[in-house]
Amino acid sequence: MNKEELIAASEKNIIGTYRRQPVVFVRGEGAHLWDIEGKEYIDFVAGIAVCSLGHAHPKVVEAICRQAGTLTHVSNLYYTEPQVRFAGMLVENSFADRVFFCNSGAEANEAAIKLARKYGHDNLGGKYEILTMKGSFHGRTLAAITATGQEKFHVGFSPLPEGFRYVPFNDAQALEKCVSEKTCAVLLEPIQGEGGVRMPDENYLKAVREICDRRGILMILDEVQTGMGRTGKLFGYEHYGVTPDIMTLAKALGNGIPAGALAATETVSAVFGPGTHASTFGGNPLAMAAAIATLETILEDGFLERCRTMGEYLQERLWSLRKDHPVVQDVRGKGLLVGMDLSVEGNSTVKACLERGILINCTFDHILRMVPPLVISKQDVDRLVQVLDEVLER
């Protein structure tokens, strides 16, 4: 089928839950993609912060092919070596003592919500309420969208599960006032990605940690987007001098192969026993082989330092546009999670960049989000800025 036939077949057969751009991709390599008509694009979306090593990374491809020819799936009623190996790598390189594997960020956050409520049931006298942040995003399942502090995601799905309340992000005093006798946990992203790349003040997460410790409740960090090197450190919490009780991961975990994880301390994870939670495909050998290869690459000498350097370069080059384009209000982020705030809507800019072979994303209607593969080059960044200069001039 050609491009038009494929798009028509998609519109006919697939439920319309996405506003897709009119392009059909067929191949990727590094930070570049090619569509069905042979046109080349520079990818600053990376599957929305998923393909952190870029497309068709040789080490990941080799690991997937080798594992696919050996063992793809068995039930979690049995042990598999790739799962055990990757769990050990996460424990060794994070605060966590134990992990649970699933397939996505929403599933990881569902697991975290269940774990926090089970901990509240067993250890906090039945407390069940979870405080989350306005502007947050935690996934599309029913509990995850309820935890999401954006009303637009709630419309049409009432009644939502009870036990969630929303607090302004980056406001420790407001959080302190909202903790009640029912509260068992606080759930938040270190940096709000879908919420517009909103950055916390330097001491905000420390204040959240202190409130949770003093009130005897759990601190849960959703690192689905900020984890696995995206911010220039392996996990976002490392920038802020805190450790959570629970952390959720997904997106870049398998560099495009679906994988999610919940990581927790020994004390908290102990309330999950046989039958309390499960995932048929969670931690399957294929996903774990991809995850091992991905994490091994991220941990190589110089990889995270290069991510930080390229993130600084990207922000500097984007800031340079403000001189000629006053619609640029702000540029912010950490590592290669970067947002450019415009005073006008951003979707027309996204479309114009696509026409010129640049993939970017718009969130909150006016914030351009750049989450490229962590292997992005300076030449690719320079091309992005050149195209944005042309588009914003228009």
C-alpha positions as CSV (number, residue, x, y, z in Angstrom):
1,M,0.0,0.0,0.0
2,N,1.1,3.6,-0.6
3,K,0.9,6.4,1.9
4,E,-2.7,7.4,1.0
5,E,-3.9,3.8,1.1
6,L,-2.3,3.1,4.5
7,I,-3.7,6.3,6.0
8,A,-7.2,5.5,4.6
9,A,-7.0,1.9,6.0
10,S,-6.0,3.3,9.4
11,E,-8.9,5.7,9.5
12,K,-11.2,2.9,8.5
13,N,-10.0,0.2,10.9
14,I,-8.3,1.8,14.0
15,I,-10.3,3.6,16.7
16,G,-9.6,7.3,16.4
17,T,-7.9,8.0,19.8
18,Y,-5.0,9.9,18.2
19,R,-4.7,13.0,16.0
20,R,-2.0,11.5,13.7
21,Q,0.2,13.6,11.5
22,P,-0.1,12.6,7.8
23,V,3.2,10.6,7.6
24,V,4.0,6.9,7.5
25,F,7.4,5.9,8.9
26,V,9.1,2.8,7.7
27,R,12.7,3.0,8.9
28,G,14.8,4.6,11.6
29,E,18.5,4.8,12.4
30,G,19.9,6.8,15.3
31,A,18.1,10.1,15.6
32,H,16.7,9.9,12.0
33,L,13.6,8.5,10.5
34,W,12.5,7.8,6.9
35,D,8.9,7.8,5.6
36,I,7.3,5.6,3.1
37,E,8.1,8.1,0.3
38,G,11.8,8.2,1.2
39,K,11.9,11.6,3.0
40,E,14.3,11.9,5.9
41,Y,13.4,13.5,9.3
42,I,15.3,14.4,12.4
43,D,13.5,13.0,15.4
44,F,13.1,15.2,18.4
45,V,10.2,13.2,19.7
46,A,11.8,9.7,20.0
47,G,8.4,8.0,20.5
48,I,7.8,10.6,23.3
49,A,11.0,10.0,25.2
50,V,11.1,6.3,24.5
51,C,13.9,5.6,21.9
52,S,16.7,7.1,24.1
53,L,19.4,5.3,22.2
54,G,17.9,6.2,18.9
55,H,16.3,3.9,16.3
56,A,17.8,0.5,15.5
57,H,20.6,0.8,18.0
58,P,23.0,-2.1,17.2
59,K,23.4,-3.4,20.7
60,V,19.6,-3.4,21.4
61,V,18.9,-5.0,18.0
62,E,21.4,-7.7,18.6
63,A,20.0,-8.4,22.1
64,I,16.4,-8.6,20.8
65,C,17.3,-10.9,17.9
66,R,19.3,-13.2,20.1
67,Q,16.6,-13.4,22.8
68,A,13.8,-13.9,20.2
69,G,15.6,-16.9,18.9
70,T,16.0,-18.4,22.4
71,L,13.0,-17.6,24.6
72,T,10.4,-14.9,24.2
73,H,7.9,-15.6,27.0
74,V,7.0,-17.9,29.9
75,S,4.7,-17.2,32.8
76,N,6.0,-15.4,35.8
77,L,5.2,-18.6,37.7
78,Y,8.7,-19.5,36.7
79,Y,12.2,-17.7,36.8
80,T,14.0,-16.4,33.8
81,E,17.6,-15.1,33.7
82,P,17.0,-11.8,31.8
83,Q,14.4,-10.7,34.3
84,V,16.6,-11.6,37.3
85,R,19.6,-9.9,35.7
86,F,17.8,-6.6,34.9
87,A,16.2,-6.5,38.4
88,G,19.6,-6.7,39.9
89,M,20.9,-3.9,37.6
90,L,18.0,-1.6,38.7
91,V,18.5,-2.3,42.4
92,E,22.3,-1.8,42.1
93,N,21.9,1.6,40.4
94,S,19.0,3.1,42.4
95,F,17.7,3.6,45.9
96,A,15.4,0.5,45.5
97,D,15.6,-2.9,47.1
98,R,13.1,-4.7,45.0
99,V,11.3,-4.2,41.6
100,F,8.1,-5.3,39.9
101,F,7.9,-5.5,36.1
102,C,5.0,-4.6,33.9
103,N,4.6,-3.2,30.3
104,S,3.9,0.6,30.5
105,G,4.0,3.7,32.5
106,A,0.3,3.6,33.3
107,E,0.7,0.0,34.5
108,A,3.7,1.0,36.7
109,N,1.6,3.9,38.2
110,E,-1.3,1.5,38.8
111,A,1.0,-0.8,40.6
112,A,2.4,2.2,42.7
113,I,-1.2,3.3,43.6
114,K,-2.0,-0.3,44.7
115,L,1.2,-0.6,46.6
116,A,0.7,2.7,48.5
117,R,-2.9,1.7,49.4
118,K,-1.8,-1.7,50.5
119,Y,0.9,-0.1,52.7
120,G,-1.7,2.3,54.1
121,H,-4.0,-0.6,54.8
122,D,-1.4,-2.7,56.5
123,N,0.8,-0.1,58.2
124,L,-1.1,3.2,58.4
125,G,-4.4,2.2,59.9
126,G,-6.3,2.0,56.7
127,K,-5.2,5.3,55.1
128,Y,-5.8,5.4,51.4
129,E,-5.7,8.9,50.0
130,I,-3.1,9.9,47.5
131,L,-2.1,13.5,46.8
132,T,-1.0,14.4,43.3
133,M,-0.1,17.6,41.5
134,K,-2.1,19.9,39.3
135,G,-0.7,19.7,35.8
136,S,0.6,16.1,36.3
137,F,0.2,13.2,34.0
138,H,0.3,9.6,35.1
139,G,-1.3,7.5,32.4
140,R,-4.6,6.6,30.7
141,T,-6.0,3.8,32.9
142,L,-8.9,4.7,35.2
143,A,-6.9,5.1,38.3
144,A,-4.0,6.7,36.5
145,I,-6.1,9.4,34.8
146,T,-7.7,10.1,38.2
147,A,-4.3,10.6,39.6
148,T,-3.6,12.9,36.7
149,G,-4.2,16.5,37.8
150,Q,-5.7,17.7,34.5
151,E,-9.5,17.9,34.3
152,K,-9.5,17.5,30.5
153,F,-8.4,13.8,30.9
154,H,-11.3,13.2,33.3
155,V,-14.2,14.3,31.1
156,G,-16.6,11.5,30.2
157,F,-15.2,8.9,32.6
158,S,-17.1,9.6,35.8
159,P,-17.5,8.3,38.4
160,L,-13.7,8.4,38.9
161,P,-12.2,6.3,41.7
162,E,-12.2,8.1,45.0
163,G,-9.2,8.8,47.2
164,F,-7.2,11.4,45.1
165,R,-6.7,15.1,45.7
166,Y,-4.8,17.7,43.7
167,V,-2.2,20.1,45.0
168,P,-0.4,22.9,43.1
169,F,3.0,21.7,41.8
170,N,6.1,23.3,43.3
171,D,4.2,24.6,46.4
172,A,5.3,22.8,49.5
173,Q,3.1,24.9,51.8
174,A,0.0,23.9,49.8
175,L,1.0,20.2,50.0
176,E,1.5,20.5,53.8
177,K,-2.0,21.9,54.2
178,C,-3.6,19.2,52.1
179,V,-2.2,16.2,54.0
180,S,-5.1,14.7,56.0
181,E,-5.8,11.9,58.4
182,K,-6.6,9.8,55.3
183,T,-3.4,10.5,53.3
184,C,-1.1,7.6,52.7
185,A,1.2,8.9,49.9
186,V,2.2,11.8,47.7
187,L,2.7,11.0,43.9
188,L,4.5,13.4,41.6
189,E,6.8,13.8,38.7
190,P,10.3,15.3,39.4
191,I,9.7,17.4,36.3
192,Q,6.3,17.6,34.7
193,G,6.8,16.5,31.2
194,E,3.3,16.3,29.7
195,G,2.4,19.3,31.9
196,G,4.7,21.5,29.9
197,V,8.2,20.7,31.1
198,R,7.5,22.4,34.4
199,M,10.6,22.5,36.6
200,P,10.6,22.4,40.4
201,D,12.5,24.8,42.6
202,E,15.8,23.5,43.7
203,N,14.6,22.6,47.2
204,Y,11.0,21.6,46.4
205,L,11.5,17.8,46.3
206,K,13.5,18.0,49.6
207,A,10.5,19.8,51.1
208,V,8.2,17.1,49.8
209,R,10.4,14.4,51.3
210,E,10.5,16.2,54.6
211,I,6.7,16.5,54.7
212,C,6.3,12.8,53.9
213,D,8.8,11.8,56.6
214,R,7.3,14.0,59.2
215,R,3.7,12.9,58.4
216,G,4.7,9.2,58.1
217,I,3.5,8.9,54.5
218,L,5.0,7.6,51.3
219,M,6.8,9.6,48.6
220,I,6.2,8.2,45.1
221,L,8.1,9.6,42.1
222,D,6.7,9.0,38.6
223,E,10.0,8.8,36.6
224,V,8.3,7.3,33.5
225,Q,9.6,10.2,31.4
226,T,12.5,11.5,33.5
227,G,14.1,8.1,34.2
228,M,16.7,6.2,32.3
229,G,19.1,9.1,31.6
230,R,16.6,11.6,30.1
231,T,17.7,14.4,32.4
232,G,21.4,13.7,32.3
233,K,21.4,11.5,35.3
234,L,20.1,8.0,35.4
235,F,17.1,9.1,37.4
236,G,15.6,12.5,37.9
237,Y,15.6,12.4,41.7
238,E,19.4,12.3,41.7
239,H,19.4,16.0,40.7
240,Y,17.6,17.0,43.9
241,G,19.3,15.2,46.8
242,V,16.3,13.0,47.7
243,T,15.2,9.4,47.4
244,P,11.6,8.3,47.1
245,D,9.9,5.2,48.7
246,I,8.5,4.1,45.4
247,M,9.5,5.0,41.8
248,T,7.8,4.2,38.5
249,L,9.7,3.7,35.2
250,A,8.7,2.9,31.6
251,K,9.2,4.7,28.3
252,A,12.9,4.4,27.7
253,L,13.3,1.2,29.7
254,G,13.4,-1.0,26.6
255,N,14.3,1.6,24.0
256,G,11.0,0.9,22.2
257,I,10.2,-2.6,23.4
258,P,7.3,-2.2,25.9
259,A,8.5,-2.4,29.4
260,G,7.6,-0.8,32.7
261,A,8.8,-1.2,36.3
262,L,7.9,-0.3,39.9
263,A,10.9,0.1,42.2
264,A,10.5,0.3,46.0
265,T,12.3,0.0,49.3
266,E,12.2,-3.3,51.2
267,T,9.9,-2.0,53.8
268,V,7.3,-0.8,51.4
269,S,7.5,-3.6,48.9
270,A,7.0,-6.2,51.6
271,V,3.3,-5.5,51.6
272,F,3.0,-7.1,48.2
273,G,2.9,-10.8,48.4
274,P,1.7,-13.6,46.0
275,G,-1.7,-12.7,44.6
276,T,-1.6,-9.0,45.5
277,H,-0.5,-7.9,42.0
278,A,0.6,-9.5,38.7
279,S,1.3,-8.9,35.0
280,T,1.2,-11.7,32.4
281,F,3.7,-10.1,30.1
282,G,5.6,-8.1,32.7
283,G,9.4,-8.8,32.7
284,N,9.2,-11.1,29.7
285,P,12.6,-12.3,28.4
286,L,12.4,-10.2,25.2
287,A,11.7,-7.0,27.0
288,M,14.3,-7.6,29.6
289,A,17.0,-8.4,27.0
290,A,16.2,-5.0,25.4
291,A,16.3,-3.3,28.8
292,I,19.6,-4.8,29.8
293,A,21.2,-3.7,26.5
294,T,19.7,-0.2,27.0
295,L,20.8,0.3,30.6
296,E,24.3,-1.1,29.9
297,T,24.7,1.5,27.1
298,I,23.4,4.3,29.3
299,L,25.9,3.4,32.0
300,E,28.9,3.4,29.7
301,D,31.5,6.0,30.6
302,G,30.6,9.5,29.3
303,F,27.1,8.7,28.1
304,L,25.2,10.6,30.7
305,E,27.8,13.4,30.7
306,R,27.2,13.8,26.9
307,C,23.5,13.9,27.5
308,R,23.9,16.8,30.0
309,T,26.3,18.6,27.5
310,M,23.9,18.2,24.6
311,G,21.0,19.4,26.7
312,E,22.8,22.5,27.6
313,Y,23.7,23.1,24.0
314,L,20.1,22.6,22.9
315,Q,18.8,25.0,25.5
316,E,21.4,27.6,24.5
317,R,20.6,27.4,20.8
318,L,16.8,27.6,21.5
319,W,17.3,30.6,23.7
320,S,19.2,32.3,20.8
321,L,15.9,32.4,18.9
322,R,14.3,34.8,21.4
323,K,16.4,37.7,20.0
324,D,14.6,37.7,16.7
325,H,11.3,36.0,17.8
326,P,9.7,37.5,20.9
327,V,7.0,34.8,20.8
328,V,9.6,32.7,22.6
329,Q,8.8,33.2,26.2
330,D,11.0,30.7,28.0
331,V,13.2,27.7,27.4
332,R,13.6,25.2,30.3
333,G,14.5,21.6,31.1
334,K,17.2,19.2,32.3
335,G,19.3,17.1,30.0
336,L,17.4,16.3,26.9
337,L,14.0,17.0,28.3
338,V,13.5,20.5,27.0
339,G,10.5,22.8,26.6
340,M,10.1,26.1,24.7
341,D,7.2,28.2,25.9
342,L,5.5,30.3,23.2
343,S,3.1,33.1,23.5
344,V,1.1,31.7,20.7
345,E,-0.4,28.2,20.0
346,G,2.3,25.7,19.0
347,N,0.5,23.1,16.8
348,S,1.0,25.1,13.6
349,T,4.7,25.2,14.4
350,V,4.8,21.4,14.8
351,K,3.2,21.0,11.4
352,A,5.5,23.4,9.7
353,C,8.5,21.7,11.2
354,L,7.2,18.3,10.0
355,E,7.0,19.7,6.5
356,R,10.7,20.6,6.8
357,G,11.8,17.3,8.1
358,I,11.8,18.0,11.8
359,L,9.7,16.1,14.4
360,I,8.8,18.0,17.6
361,N,5.8,17.8,19.9
362,C,3.5,20.4,21.4
363,T,1.9,20.0,24.9
364,F,-0.4,22.4,26.8
365,D,-1.2,24.0,23.5
366,H,1.7,26.4,23.4
367,I,4.8,24.6,24.7
368,L,7.1,22.9,22.2
369,R,8.6,19.8,23.8
370,M,11.9,18.3,22.6
371,V,12.8,14.8,23.9
372,P,15.2,13.6,21.2
373,P,17.3,10.4,21.4
374,L,20.1,10.9,23.8
375,V,22.5,10.3,20.9
376,I,21.4,13.4,19.1
377,S,24.2,15.4,17.5
378,K,25.1,19.1,17.4
379,Q,24.4,19.1,13.7
380,D,20.9,17.9,14.3
381,V,20.3,20.5,17.0
382,D,21.6,23.2,14.7
383,R,19.2,22.0,11.9
384,L,16.3,22.1,14.4
385,V,17.1,25.7,15.4
386,Q,17.5,26.7,11.7
387,V,14.1,25.3,10.9
388,L,12.4,26.9,14.0
389,D,14.0,30.2,13.0
390,E,12.4,29.9,9.5
391,V,9.0,28.8,10.9
392,L,8.8,31.4,13.7
393,E,9.7,34.1,11.2
394,R,6.7,33.1,9.2
